[in-house]
Amino acid sequence: MVPRPLGHTGLNVAPIGLGTTKLGRNTDVKYPTAFDLPSDAEVAALLEAAVDIGVNLIDTAPAYGASEARLGPFVAAQRDRIVLATKCGERYENGRSTYDFSAAALIASVEESLKRLRTDHVEILVLHSNGEDEKIMTKTDALEALGALKRSGKVRAAGISAKTEEGVRLACESLDVVMAPFSQSDQALAAALAEAHAAGLGVVAIKGLASGHLPASAAIEFVLKQSFIDALIVGTIDPEHLREAVAVADKIFV
């Protein structure tokens, strides 16, 4: 896959990114079938396969259980080959999510993430929204925290994993990236995402396969053919599934 510009961030990402929820968490997830967490050897094999086939965007989060810690050894060894994205604002502990979008909590979260990921910076940091996008961006000091983290060099591009049209549109005013659900079965944010892309934001689609409920090839093709989508995150622990996703992208972007 040939990397493409991610909005005006200066980052270049392949159209397929790897989502790593399944590396660290298998409870309270929306996949159609239960799964066991992969072994360390399986994690290593997946990540090596990813970079070997051109997948450079790796997406994780503190709320993904042990995902960040399991990525750490690979990040330390292959840092210059990947564009690393993580999140802040949500924690998942003892079977439940809690949210804190105060500047102090977000900055502390990023420091902990960097330790787990064995790096001194991430290319992308997004607010892990609980659905109250507008409140997060207008009634908390979350945006101030993102600005401080960018100035410190610990974060290159900042954004939000948005769930509402208003959240996407507010992101256009001060952020660099927006992640959002978009698929054949959920096109509610299409117009807002197109506006964000036109404004220069990097647009990363998530849930493009509806957590495994849509046929993979057709679902991936539909998302990537939208001109306002820069990349699609595919969550998998199967290297072959990732290769199949890349093959679909390669047919589109020849």
C-alpha positions as CSV (number, residue, x, y, z in Angstrom):
1,M,0.0,0.0,0.0
2,V,1.1,3.5,-0.8
3,P,0.8,5.9,2.2
4,R,-1.4,8.9,1.7
5,P,-1.4,12.3,3.4
6,L,-3.5,12.4,6.6
7,G,-5.1,15.8,6.1
8,H,-2.7,18.7,6.8
9,T,-0.9,16.8,9.7
10,G,2.2,16.1,7.7
11,L,1.8,12.4,8.4
12,N,1.4,9.8,5.7
13,V,-0.6,6.7,6.5
14,A,-1.6,3.6,4.5
15,P,-5.4,3.4,3.8
16,I,-5.7,0.4,6.1
17,G,-4.7,0.8,9.7
18,L,-4.6,-1.8,12.4
19,G,-6.9,-1.5,15.4
20,T,-5.7,-3.3,18.5
21,T,-8.6,-3.7,20.8
22,K,-8.4,-7.5,20.5
23,L,-4.8,-7.5,21.6
24,G,-5.8,-6.5,25.1
25,R,-9.5,-6.8,25.8
26,N,-12.2,-9.4,25.1
27,T,-15.0,-8.3,27.5
28,D,-17.8,-5.8,26.8
29,V,-17.0,-5.7,23.1
30,K,-19.4,-5.8,20.2
31,Y,-17.9,-8.5,18.0
32,P,-20.3,-11.2,16.8
33,T,-18.3,-14.1,18.3
34,A,-16.3,-14.5,21.5
35,F,-12.5,-14.7,21.2
36,D,-9.4,-15.4,23.3
37,L,-6.7,-12.9,23.7
38,P,-3.7,-13.8,21.5
39,S,-0.5,-15.1,22.9
40,D,2.7,-12.9,22.9
41,A,3.9,-14.9,19.9
42,E,0.7,-14.3,18.0
43,V,0.8,-10.5,18.8
44,A,4.4,-10.4,17.5
45,A,3.4,-12.2,14.3
46,L,0.5,-10.0,13.7
47,L,2.5,-6.8,14.1
48,E,5.3,-8.0,11.9
49,A,2.9,-9.0,9.2
50,A,1.2,-5.6,9.4
51,V,4.4,-3.6,8.7
52,D,5.6,-6.1,6.2
53,I,2.5,-5.5,4.0
54,G,2.6,-1.8,4.4
55,V,0.2,-1.1,7.3
56,N,1.9,1.7,9.2
57,L,-1.0,3.2,11.3
58,I,-1.4,1.3,14.6
59,D,-4.3,2.4,16.7
60,T,-4.6,1.7,20.5
61,A,-6.0,3.2,23.7
62,P,-5.8,2.8,27.5
63,A,-9.4,1.6,27.4
64,Y,-8.3,-1.4,25.3
65,G,-7.1,-3.4,28.3
66,A,-3.5,-4.6,28.0
67,S,-3.2,-3.4,24.3
68,E,-0.7,-0.6,24.9
69,A,1.5,-2.7,27.1
70,R,1.5,-5.5,24.6
71,L,2.4,-3.2,21.8
72,G,5.3,-1.8,23.8
73,P,8.1,-4.2,22.8
74,F,7.2,-3.9,19.1
75,V,7.0,-0.1,19.3
76,A,10.4,0.0,20.9
77,A,11.9,-2.1,18.2
78,Q,10.1,-0.7,15.2
79,R,9.4,2.9,16.1
80,D,10.5,4.4,12.8
81,R,8.2,2.1,10.8
82,I,4.9,3.1,12.4
83,V,2.5,6.0,12.9
84,L,1.2,5.4,16.4
85,A,-2.2,6.6,17.6
86,T,-3.6,6.3,21.1
87,K,-6.4,8.0,23.0
88,C,-7.2,9.6,26.3
89,G,-10.2,10.4,28.4
90,E,-11.5,6.8,28.9
91,R,-10.3,4.0,31.2
92,Y,-11.7,0.5,31.3
93,E,-11.2,-1.2,34.6
94,N,-13.1,-3.9,36.6
95,G,-15.5,-4.3,33.8
96,R,-16.6,-0.7,33.3
97,S,-15.5,2.5,31.5
98,T,-15.0,5.7,33.3
99,Y,-14.3,9.1,31.7
100,D,-12.3,12.1,32.8
101,F,-11.5,14.9,30.3
102,S,-9.8,17.3,32.7
103,A,-6.4,18.5,31.5
104,A,-4.7,17.0,34.5
105,A,-6.2,13.6,33.9
106,L,-5.5,13.7,30.1
107,I,-1.9,14.7,30.6
108,A,-1.4,12.0,33.2
109,S,-3.0,9.4,30.9
110,V,-0.6,10.3,28.1
111,E,2.4,9.9,30.4
112,E,1.2,6.5,31.4
113,S,0.5,5.5,27.8
114,L,4.0,6.5,26.7
115,K,5.5,4.3,29.4
116,R,3.4,1.4,28.3
117,L,4.2,2.0,24.6
118,R,7.9,2.4,25.3
119,T,8.2,5.7,23.4
120,D,8.5,9.4,24.1
121,H,5.8,10.5,21.7
122,V,2.8,9.4,19.6
123,E,2.0,10.7,16.2
124,I,-1.8,10.9,16.9
125,L,-3.7,11.5,20.2
126,V,-7.5,11.6,20.2
127,L,-10.0,12.2,22.9
128,H,-11.9,9.0,23.5
129,S,-15.4,10.5,23.5
130,N,-18.2,9.1,25.6
131,G,-20.7,10.6,23.1
132,E,-20.8,14.0,24.7
133,D,-18.5,15.5,22.1
134,E,-19.7,19.1,22.4
135,K,-19.5,19.1,26.2
136,I,-16.0,17.7,26.1
137,M,-14.7,20.3,23.7
138,T,-16.6,23.3,25.2
139,K,-17.1,22.6,28.9
140,T,-13.8,21.0,29.9
141,D,-10.1,22.0,29.5
142,A,-9.4,19.0,27.2
143,L,-8.4,21.1,24.2
144,E,-6.0,23.1,26.4
145,A,-4.4,19.7,27.4
146,L,-4.1,18.6,23.8
147,G,-2.4,21.9,22.9
148,A,0.1,21.6,25.8
149,L,0.9,18.0,24.7
150,K,1.5,19.1,21.2
151,R,3.8,21.9,22.3
152,S,5.7,19.5,24.5
153,G,6.5,17.3,21.5
154,K,4.8,14.3,23.0
155,V,2.0,14.5,20.5
156,R,2.2,15.5,16.9
157,A,-1.5,15.6,15.8
158,A,-4.5,15.9,18.1
159,G,-8.1,15.0,17.5
160,I,-11.2,13.4,18.8
161,S,-12.9,10.0,18.3
162,A,-16.2,11.7,17.6
163,K,-19.7,10.3,17.8
164,T,-21.8,13.3,16.7
165,E,-22.1,15.7,13.8
166,E,-21.5,18.6,16.2
167,G,-18.4,16.9,17.5
168,V,-16.9,16.6,14.0
169,R,-17.8,20.2,13.2
170,L,-16.2,21.5,16.4
171,A,-13.1,19.5,15.6
172,C,-12.7,21.6,12.5
173,E,-12.1,24.7,14.6
174,S,-9.0,23.5,16.5
175,L,-8.0,19.9,15.9
176,D,-6.0,18.0,13.3
177,V,-7.7,14.6,13.1
178,V,-11.1,13.1,13.5
179,M,-11.9,9.4,14.0
180,A,-15.5,8.4,13.6
181,P,-17.8,5.5,12.8
182,F,-18.6,5.2,9.1
183,S,-19.8,2.2,7.2
184,Q,-22.4,1.0,4.7
185,S,-24.8,0.6,7.5
186,D,-23.9,3.8,9.4
187,Q,-23.5,6.9,7.2
188,A,-24.9,9.4,9.7
189,L,-21.7,11.4,9.9
190,A,-20.9,11.4,6.2
191,A,-21.7,15.1,5.5
192,A,-19.8,16.3,8.6
193,L,-16.8,14.1,7.8
194,A,-16.7,15.5,4.3
195,E,-16.7,19.0,5.8
196,A,-13.8,18.1,8.1
197,H,-11.8,16.7,5.3
198,A,-12.4,19.8,3.2
199,A,-11.2,21.8,6.1
200,G,-7.9,20.0,6.1
201,L,-8.4,17.5,9.0
202,G,-7.2,13.9,8.7
203,V,-10.3,11.7,8.6
204,V,-10.0,8.1,9.9
205,A,-13.0,5.8,9.8
206,I,-13.7,3.3,12.5
207,K,-16.3,0.5,12.7
208,G,-16.2,0.2,8.9
209,L,-17.1,-3.4,9.2
210,A,-19.7,-2.8,11.9
211,S,-17.6,-4.8,14.4
212,G,-17.6,-7.8,12.1
213,H,-21.3,-7.7,11.2
214,L,-20.7,-6.7,7.5
215,P,-19.1,-8.7,4.7
216,A,-15.4,-7.6,4.9
217,S,-14.4,-7.0,1.3
218,A,-17.5,-5.0,0.3
219,A,-17.5,-3.1,3.5
220,I,-13.9,-2.0,3.2
221,E,-14.3,-1.1,-0.5
222,F,-17.3,1.1,0.3
223,V,-15.5,3.0,3.0
224,L,-12.2,3.5,1.1
225,K,-14.0,4.7,-2.0
226,Q,-15.3,7.8,-0.1
227,S,-13.1,10.7,-1.1
228,F,-13.3,12.2,2.5
229,I,-11.8,9.1,4.2
230,D,-8.0,9.0,4.5
231,A,-7.8,5.6,6.3
232,L,-9.9,2.8,7.8
233,I,-9.0,1.1,11.0
234,V,-9.5,-2.7,10.8
235,G,-9.5,-4.5,14.2
236,T,-8.2,-8.0,13.9
237,I,-5.8,-10.6,15.5
238,D,-5.6,-12.7,12.3
239,P,-2.8,-11.7,9.9
240,E,-4.7,-13.2,7.0
241,H,-7.7,-11.0,7.6
242,L,-5.4,-8.0,7.6
243,R,-3.8,-9.2,4.3
244,E,-7.3,-9.5,2.8
245,A,-8.1,-6.0,3.8
246,V,-4.9,-4.7,2.3
247,A,-5.6,-6.5,-0.9
248,V,-9.0,-4.7,-1.2
249,A,-7.2,-1.4,-0.6
250,D,-4.6,-2.2,-3.2
251,K,-7.3,-2.8,-5.9
252,I,-8.7,0.7,-5.2
253,F,-5.5,2.6,-5.0
254,V,-3.5,1.2,-7.9
